[in-house]
Structures are given as structure tokens and as C-alpha cells.
């Protein structure tokens, strides 16, 4: 039996920690980019997009099961594990995550401003400041960990319920969507890989895993909880994507041509009128705010250690959010060139970090406290890793485009 066990927390706090980790990962994936991607791909592929969603979810689960299990059993953060496997690689991974998280968080804060603008008519800059202050207050709370867990669960639930309502009133042809889930009329491999990168790329796959071990849930005794939570986090993300797909698909299938710069908001408006626009604002704001929280928390977790006190980590996180907010106010948006560069970084993070995890599972049993890793899970992980290498290769085109 492993030496590292689940900490002696009450059943209630243990459950809250797992829920928090699960929703932190899921809501970190569901950001402004998630909404834009899902909308654009639904318009492009129609019912066939259902197959892309299913295929990406299966690959995401393969990645998540391996990453969470190795990090959970070892009790080490990804960069700490990386430095044990190959000295220095952990800090390379940390640098990639931190830079990508910093740039994308400027975009996330911009998303909160646009969300409050659609919801309440507030000036986007004022909305961005208000949202950044809310995120900062969460980390300044005396019980920041509990506040973090509860806010991401609450906002995640609100997003799903609102999306469910819009998906119902949009009245999509469910039968056509179900048929294309198994027998798609067209398959776009690039769309599938883009969805995978957007769900488990960059910092996202580590957000929940790091939150989990920081909450004291780790060790071989926690394997069932770790596996269940890792899969459920992907399912939550998948449910949100399916509901958003159905909402957009219902509008498009009804003969509406979405032509504006904000097709998602336009679709919500067609589906549910003025209230639909307000609902879109709530969904966008909640998605962006939880991504602000997730990106900040995870980025700081990569440049601190387990020895860093929770108070210091929270202060660093507050500074991180404040810096991103100031940059957003000064330039009013995330610089597009930097977003492309950060996106390329995200594509590189997945195979590097995932490769470290798989190597530890395969060759470094000592880091897993003697745990015998399931061969089947490792094989599935390697197959998924090969796909992440393809993703990384595609992401390099993003860097190349900056120099054209």
C-alpha cells in the first residue's frame, strides 16, 4: 500500500475538494474561446459536429485519466514530477504554462467585460475591472480554497442550466444530431484536434489535478475518487459543449444564417429573443470569470512549490490577476499576435507535460510509491500522446505565421 494517503478530512470537505477540482478543470476549459469555437464549428459542420464532439471527449478522457492518476498517486505537481524525471524539464513546462496563462488571462478578463456588457449593458472595461475584483476577492478570502471550490461549482451549474434552457427553446433536430454522432456525413480531423487542444491543452488539464492534491486528496487509496473525478470533469465539459452545439444547431437548422461578428450571441437572440441575449451575457461572463480563476490558480501553482504557504500563493495569484487586468485596461484586448503565440505554447505544453506523465507511469514506479500502473491505461495514453504530438506540430504553424 502506498505511503501517501488521502488526508484526514471530513467526508463533506473531501467531497467539496473533489467537486471543486472537477469543476475547476471543466470551467477552465469552458471559456470565451470554447464558446466561439463551438459556434463556428457548428455553423461549418452542422449535425456532423456531433461526431467531432464525441471523438474529442474520448481522447480527452484518455489524457485526463492518465494525467490525474499519475499526479494524484505521486502527490506532486506536474513541474515537480517533470524535474524528477528529467531535471529542468519541469521548469520548462512551468514557463510555458505561466506565459500562456498570463496572455490568455488578458483575453479572459476581456471576455468578462463583454459578458457583463451583454448581460447588463455595462461598458466592457468597467465590466472587466468588476470581474477582476471579484476574482481577486475570492483569493483574498480567509477561506480562499473553499470559496474557490464553491464559486466554480456554482458558476458551472448556472452555465449548464442556462444552456439547457436555450438548447430546449432552440428545438434542434435531435434525431439528425444523434445519427451524425455515430455516422457523420463529414469528418474534419482538424476540428477534432482543435477541440482536444482547447479542452485538455495548455494549463487546463492540470488545473483540476493540482487543485485536487492541494486540497489533500492524493495517494493510492484515492485512486477511485481520482479516476471518477477526472472523467466527470471531462463529461461536464462535454455536456456544456453538447448543449451549446444543440442551441446553435437548432437555430441554424431552422434556416437562420448567422453572419455577425458574435454568432453565439446572435444565435441566442434568435432562439430566445431579448432574454436570450441576456442569457448569453451570463454564460459568457461565467465562462470567462471561471477561466480567469482557473488560469490564475494553475499558472501560480506551476511557479510555486508545495512548501509555499497558501497565503503566499493567494497573494501571488492576486498580483497575477491584477497585472492581467491592468494590461487589459491599457490595451482594451489581448494582443492578437501574443494570443497566437500563447496558443502555440498551449499546443506544445500538452505533449511535453503528458510525455513526462507517461514516462513516470512507465519507468518511474518509485515516484508513484511503488504503484503498479495498469498497462491498458498506459497504452491508451501513448496513443493519445501521439495525437498530442500532431497537435503540437500544427501549433508551430501559429508561431510561423507571426513571422510572415
C-alpha positions as CSV (number, residue, x, y, z in Angstrom):
1,X,0.0,0.0,0.0
2,X,1.3,3.5,-0.8
3,X,2.7,5.7,1.9
4,X,0.8,8.7,0.7
5,X,-2.9,8.7,1.6
6,X,-5.8,10.9,1.5
7,X,-5.6,13.5,4.2
8,X,-7.8,13.1,7.2
9,X,-10.5,15.5,6.1
10,X,-14.2,15.1,6.8
11,X,-16.4,13.4,4.3
12,X,-18.0,16.8,3.5
13,X,-14.8,18.7,2.9
14,X,-13.4,15.7,0.9
15,X,-16.4,15.8,-1.4
16,X,-16.2,19.6,-1.7
17,X,-12.5,19.3,-2.7
18,X,-13.2,16.8,-5.4
19,X,-16.2,18.8,-6.7
20,X,-14.0,21.9,-6.7
21,X,-11.2,20.1,-8.6
22,X,-13.7,18.7,-11.1
23,X,-15.4,22.0,-11.8
24,X,-12.2,24.0,-11.8
25,X,-10.9,21.8,-14.7
26,X,-14.2,21.8,-16.5
27,X,-14.9,25.6,-16.2
28,X,-11.3,26.4,-17.1
29,X,-11.9,24.7,-20.4
30,X,-15.2,26.5,-20.9
31,X,-14.0,30.0,-21.7
32,X,-14.7,32.6,-24.4
33,X,-12.7,30.6,-26.9
34,X,-14.7,27.5,-26.1
35,X,-17.9,29.3,-26.9
36,X,-16.5,30.8,-30.2
37,X,-15.0,27.5,-31.4
38,X,-18.2,25.5,-30.7
39,X,-20.3,28.1,-32.5
40,X,-18.1,28.4,-35.6
41,X,-17.7,24.6,-36.0
42,X,-21.4,24.1,-35.6
43,X,-22.1,26.5,-38.4
44,X,-19.4,24.9,-40.5
45,X,-20.3,21.2,-40.0
46,X,-23.9,21.2,-38.9
47,X,-25.0,17.9,-37.5
48,X,-21.7,16.3,-38.3
49,X,-20.1,18.3,-35.5
50,X,-21.7,15.8,-33.0
51,X,-19.2,13.2,-34.1
52,X,-16.3,15.6,-33.6
53,X,-17.5,16.3,-30.0
54,X,-17.8,12.5,-29.2
55,X,-14.3,11.8,-30.7
56,X,-12.7,14.6,-28.8
57,X,-14.3,13.6,-25.5
58,X,-13.0,10.0,-25.8
59,X,-9.4,11.3,-26.4
60,X,-9.8,13.9,-23.6
61,X,-10.8,11.1,-21.2
62,X,-7.7,9.1,-22.1
63,X,-5.5,12.1,-21.5
64,X,-7.2,13.1,-18.3
65,X,-7.3,9.6,-16.7
66,X,-3.5,9.3,-17.1
67,X,-2.6,12.8,-16.0
68,X,-4.8,12.9,-12.9
69,X,-3.8,9.3,-11.8
70,X,-0.1,9.9,-12.0
71,X,-0.2,13.4,-10.4
72,X,-2.7,12.1,-7.8
73,X,-0.8,9.0,-6.8
74,X,2.6,10.8,-6.8
75,X,1.2,13.7,-4.8
76,X,3.5,16.0,-6.9
77,X,2.6,18.9,-9.2
78,X,3.4,18.4,-12.9
79,X,6.6,20.6,-12.8
80,X,7.9,18.8,-9.7
81,X,7.3,15.4,-11.4
82,X,9.0,16.7,-14.5
83,X,12.1,17.7,-12.7
84,X,12.3,14.3,-11.1
85,X,12.0,12.6,-14.5
86,X,14.4,14.9,-16.3
87,X,16.0,17.8,-14.3
88,X,14.9,21.1,-15.8
89,X,12.0,19.9,-17.9
90,X,9.6,20.8,-15.1
91,X,10.7,24.4,-15.2
92,X,10.4,24.5,-19.0
93,X,6.9,23.2,-18.6
94,X,6.2,25.8,-15.8
95,X,7.5,28.6,-18.1
96,X,5.2,27.5,-21.0
97,X,2.2,27.3,-18.7
98,X,2.9,30.6,-17.0
99,X,3.4,32.6,-20.2
100,X,0.4,31.1,-21.9
101,X,-1.8,31.6,-18.8
102,X,-0.7,35.2,-18.5
103,X,-1.6,36.1,-22.1
104,X,-4.9,34.1,-22.2
105,X,-6.0,35.7,-18.9
106,X,-6.0,39.1,-20.5
107,X,-8.4,37.6,-23.1
108,X,-10.4,36.0,-20.3
109,X,-10.8,39.4,-18.5
110,X,-11.9,40.9,-21.8
111,X,-14.5,38.1,-22.0
112,X,-15.9,39.0,-18.6
113,X,-16.3,42.6,-19.8
114,X,-18.1,41.6,-22.9
115,X,-20.3,39.2,-20.9
116,X,-21.4,42.0,-18.5
117,X,-21.9,44.3,-21.5
118,X,-24.4,41.7,-23.0
119,X,-26.0,41.0,-19.6
120,X,-26.3,44.5,-18.2
121,X,-25.2,46.9,-20.8
122,X,-22.1,47.9,-18.8
123,X,-19.0,49.4,-20.5
124,X,-16.7,46.4,-21.2
125,X,-13.8,48.0,-19.5
126,X,-15.8,48.6,-16.3
127,X,-17.2,45.0,-16.6
128,X,-13.6,43.7,-16.8
129,X,-12.5,45.6,-13.8
130,X,-15.5,44.5,-11.7
131,X,-14.9,40.8,-12.7
132,X,-11.2,41.0,-11.9
133,X,-12.0,42.5,-8.5
134,X,-14.5,39.6,-7.8
135,X,-11.7,37.1,-8.8
136,X,-9.2,38.9,-6.5
137,X,-11.7,38.9,-3.6
138,X,-12.1,35.1,-3.9
139,X,-8.3,34.6,-3.4
140,X,-8.2,37.3,-0.6
141,X,-10.9,35.4,1.4
142,X,-9.8,33.8,4.7
143,X,-11.1,30.5,3.4
144,X,-9.9,31.0,-0.2
145,X,-9.8,27.3,-1.0
146,X,-13.4,26.7,0.0
147,X,-14.5,29.9,-1.7
148,X,-12.7,28.8,-4.9
149,X,-14.3,25.4,-4.9
150,X,-17.8,26.7,-4.3
151,X,-17.8,29.6,-6.8
152,X,-16.6,27.4,-9.7
153,X,-19.3,24.7,-8.9
154,X,-22.0,27.4,-8.6
155,X,-21.0,29.2,-11.9
156,X,-20.6,25.8,-13.7
157,X,-24.1,24.8,-12.7
158,X,-25.5,28.2,-13.8
159,X,-23.9,27.8,-17.2
160,X,-25.2,24.3,-17.7
161,X,-28.8,25.2,-16.7
162,X,-28.9,28.3,-18.9
163,X,-27.5,26.4,-21.8
164,X,-30.1,23.6,-21.3
165,X,-32.9,26.2,-21.5
166,X,-31.6,27.7,-24.7
167,X,-31.0,24.3,-26.2
168,X,-34.6,23.3,-25.5
169,X,-36.2,26.5,-26.9
170,X,-34.0,26.3,-30.0
171,X,-35.7,23.0,-30.8
172,X,-32.8,21.3,-32.7
173,X,-33.4,18.2,-34.8
174,X,-32.2,15.7,-32.2
175,X,-32.5,12.6,-34.4
176,X,-30.2,14.1,-37.0
177,X,-27.6,15.0,-34.4
178,X,-27.8,11.5,-32.9
179,X,-27.4,9.9,-36.3
180,X,-24.3,12.0,-37.1
181,X,-22.8,11.2,-33.7
182,X,-22.2,7.7,-35.0
183,X,-22.4,8.0,-38.7
184,X,-21.2,11.5,-39.6
185,X,-21.9,12.9,-43.1
186,X,-18.4,14.5,-43.0
187,X,-15.4,14.2,-40.7
188,X,-13.0,17.1,-40.1
189,X,-9.9,15.8,-38.2
190,X,-8.5,19.3,-37.7
191,X,-11.7,20.3,-35.9
192,X,-11.4,17.2,-33.6
193,X,-7.7,18.0,-32.7
194,X,-8.7,21.7,-32.1
195,X,-11.4,20.6,-29.7
196,X,-8.9,18.4,-27.9
197,X,-6.3,21.1,-27.6
198,X,-9.0,23.5,-26.3
199,X,-10.2,21.1,-23.6
200,X,-7.0,19.5,-22.3
201,X,-4.3,21.7,-23.8
202,X,-2.2,24.2,-22.0
203,X,-2.8,24.6,-18.3
204,X,-6.3,23.2,-18.4
205,X,-5.7,19.5,-17.8
206,X,-3.5,20.4,-14.7
207,X,-6.0,22.9,-13.2
208,X,-8.1,20.2,-11.5
209,X,-5.3,17.8,-10.8
210,X,-3.2,20.5,-8.9
211,X,-6.3,21.7,-7.1
212,X,-7.0,18.1,-6.0
213,X,-3.6,17.4,-4.5
214,X,-3.5,20.9,-2.9
215,X,-6.8,20.0,-1.2
216,X,-5.1,16.9,0.3
217,X,-6.6,14.3,-2.0
218,X,-3.8,12.1,-3.2
219,X,-2.2,8.6,-2.9
220,X,-3.1,5.1,-3.9
221,X,-6.1,5.0,-1.5
222,X,-7.7,7.7,-3.5
223,X,-7.5,6.1,-7.0
224,X,-11.2,5.6,-7.3
225,X,-12.0,9.2,-6.4
226,X,-9.2,10.4,-8.7
227,X,-10.4,8.4,-11.7
228,X,-14.1,9.2,-11.2
229,X,-13.4,12.9,-10.8
230,X,-11.1,13.1,-13.8
231,X,-13.7,11.5,-16.1
232,X,-16.6,13.5,-14.7
233,X,-14.7,16.8,-15.3
234,X,-14.5,15.9,-19.0
235,X,-18.1,14.9,-19.1
236,X,-19.2,18.2,-17.6
237,X,-17.2,20.0,-20.3
238,X,-18.7,17.7,-22.9
239,X,-22.3,18.3,-21.6
240,X,-21.7,22.1,-21.9
241,X,-20.4,21.7,-25.5
242,X,-23.2,19.4,-26.5
243,X,-25.8,21.9,-25.1
244,X,-24.2,24.8,-26.8
245,X,-24.0,22.8,-30.1
246,X,-27.7,21.9,-29.9
247,X,-28.6,25.5,-29.2
248,X,-26.7,26.8,-32.2
249,X,-27.7,23.8,-34.4
250,X,-31.4,24.4,-33.6
251,X,-31.1,28.0,-34.9
252,X,-29.0,27.1,-38.0
253,X,-31.2,24.1,-38.9
254,X,-34.2,26.4,-38.7
255,X,-32.8,28.3,-41.7
256,X,-31.2,31.3,-39.9
257,X,-27.9,32.5,-41.4
258,X,-25.5,33.6,-38.6
259,X,-23.4,36.4,-40.1
260,X,-22.5,38.8,-37.3
261,X,-19.1,39.0,-35.6
262,X,-20.6,37.4,-32.5
263,X,-22.5,34.4,-33.9
264,X,-23.1,32.9,-30.5
265,X,-24.9,36.0,-29.2
266,X,-26.9,36.2,-32.5
267,X,-28.0,32.6,-32.1
268,X,-29.1,33.1,-28.5
269,X,-31.1,36.1,-29.6
270,X,-32.8,34.1,-32.4
271,X,-33.6,31.2,-30.0
272,X,-34.9,33.2,-27.0
273,X,-35.3,36.8,-28.0
274,X,-34.0,39.6,-25.8
275,X,-33.8,37.3,-22.8
276,X,-31.6,35.1,-24.9
277,X,-29.1,37.9,-25.3
278,X,-29.1,38.4,-21.6
279,X,-28.6,34.7,-21.0
280,X,-25.7,34.7,-23.4
281,X,-24.2,37.5,-21.3
282,X,-24.5,35.4,-18.2
283,X,-23.0,32.4,-19.8
284,X,-20.1,34.3,-21.4
285,X,-19.4,36.1,-18.1
286,X,-19.5,32.9,-16.0
287,X,-17.3,31.1,-18.6
288,X,-14.8,33.9,-18.7
289,X,-14.7,34.5,-14.9
290,X,-14.1,30.8,-14.1
291,X,-11.4,30.8,-16.8
292,X,-9.7,33.8,-15.1
293,X,-9.8,31.9,-11.8
294,X,-8.6,28.7,-13.3
295,X,-5.8,30.2,-15.4
296,X,-4.5,32.3,-12.4
297,X,-4.7,29.4,-9.9
298,X,-2.9,27.0,-12.2
299,X,-0.3,29.4,-13.5
300,X,0.8,30.2,-10.0
301,X,0.7,26.6,-9.0
302,X,3.4,26.0,-11.7
303,X,5.8,28.6,-10.3
304,X,5.4,27.8,-6.6
305,X,6.0,24.6,-4.7
306,X,4.1,22.6,-2.1
307,X,6.3,24.3,0.5
308,X,4.8,27.7,-0.4
309,X,2.2,28.7,2.1
310,X,-1.4,29.0,0.9
311,X,-1.4,32.7,1.8
312,X,1.6,33.4,-0.3
313,X,0.2,31.5,-3.2
314,X,-3.0,33.5,-2.9
315,X,-1.1,36.8,-2.8
316,X,0.8,35.8,-6.0
317,X,-2.4,34.9,-7.6
318,X,-4.0,38.2,-6.8
319,X,-1.0,40.0,-8.3
320,X,-1.2,37.9,-11.4
321,X,-4.9,38.7,-11.9
322,X,-4.3,42.4,-11.2
323,X,-1.5,42.6,-13.7
324,X,-3.7,41.0,-16.4
325,X,-6.5,43.4,-15.6
326,X,-4.2,46.5,-15.9
327,X,-2.8,45.3,-19.2
328,X,-6.4,44.7,-20.5
329,X,-7.4,48.3,-19.4
330,X,-4.4,49.8,-21.1
331,X,-4.8,48.0,-24.5
332,X,-8.5,47.0,-24.3
333,X,-7.9,43.5,-25.6
334,X,-5.4,40.7,-25.6
335,X,-2.8,41.4,-28.3
336,X,-3.7,39.1,-31.2
337,X,-0.1,38.2,-32.0
338,X,0.5,37.3,-28.4
339,X,-2.7,35.2,-28.4
340,X,-1.4,33.3,-31.4
341,X,1.9,32.8,-29.7
342,X,0.3,31.7,-26.5
343,X,-1.9,29.3,-28.4
344,X,1.1,27.8,-29.9
345,X,2.6,27.4,-26.4
346,X,-0.6,25.6,-25.4
347,X,-0.1,23.2,-28.2
348,X,3.4,22.5,-27.0
349,X,2.5,22.1,-23.4
350,X,0.3,19.0,-23.9
351,X,2.8,16.6,-25.4
352,X,5.6,17.8,-23.1
353,X,3.7,17.5,-19.9
354,X,1.8,14.4,-21.0
355,X,5.0,12.8,-22.1
356,X,6.5,13.4,-18.6
357,X,3.4,11.8,-17.0
358,X,3.5,8.7,-19.2
359,X,7.3,8.2,-18.7
360,X,6.8,8.4,-14.9
361,X,4.0,5.8,-15.2
362,X,6.1,3.5,-17.4
363,X,9.6,3.8,-15.9
364,X,9.5,5.6,-12.6
365,X,7.5,3.4,-10.3
366,X,9.5,4.9,-7.4
367,X,7.7,8.3,-8.0
368,X,4.4,6.5,-7.7
369,X,5.3,5.0,-4.3
370,X,5.6,1.5,-5.8
371,X,2.2,1.6,-7.5
372,X,1.9,-0.8,-10.5
373,X,0.4,1.2,-13.3
374,X,-2.3,-0.5,-15.5
375,X,-0.8,-1.5,-18.8
376,X,-4.0,-0.9,-20.7
377,X,-4.3,2.6,-19.4
378,X,-0.7,3.3,-20.4
379,X,-1.3,2.0,-23.9
380,X,-4.3,4.2,-24.3
381,X,-2.3,7.1,-23.0
382,X,0.5,6.6,-25.5
383,X,-2.0,6.5,-28.4
384,X,-3.5,9.8,-27.1
385,X,0.0,11.2,-26.7
386,X,0.8,10.6,-30.4
387,X,-2.2,12.7,-31.3
388,X,-1.0,15.5,-29.0
389,X,2.3,15.5,-30.9
390,X,0.3,16.1,-34.1
391,X,-1.4,18.9,-32.2
392,X,1.9,20.4,-31.3
393,X,3.1,20.2,-34.9
394,X,0.0,22.1,-36.0
395,X,0.5,24.7,-33.3
396,X,4.0,25.6,-34.6
397,X,2.2,27.0,-37.7
398,X,0.9,29.6,-35.4
399,X,4.4,30.8,-34.5
400,X,5.5,30.6,-38.1
401,X,2.5,32.8,-39.1
402,X,3.8,35.6,-36.9
403,X,7.0,36.0,-38.9
404,X,5.4,36.0,-42.4
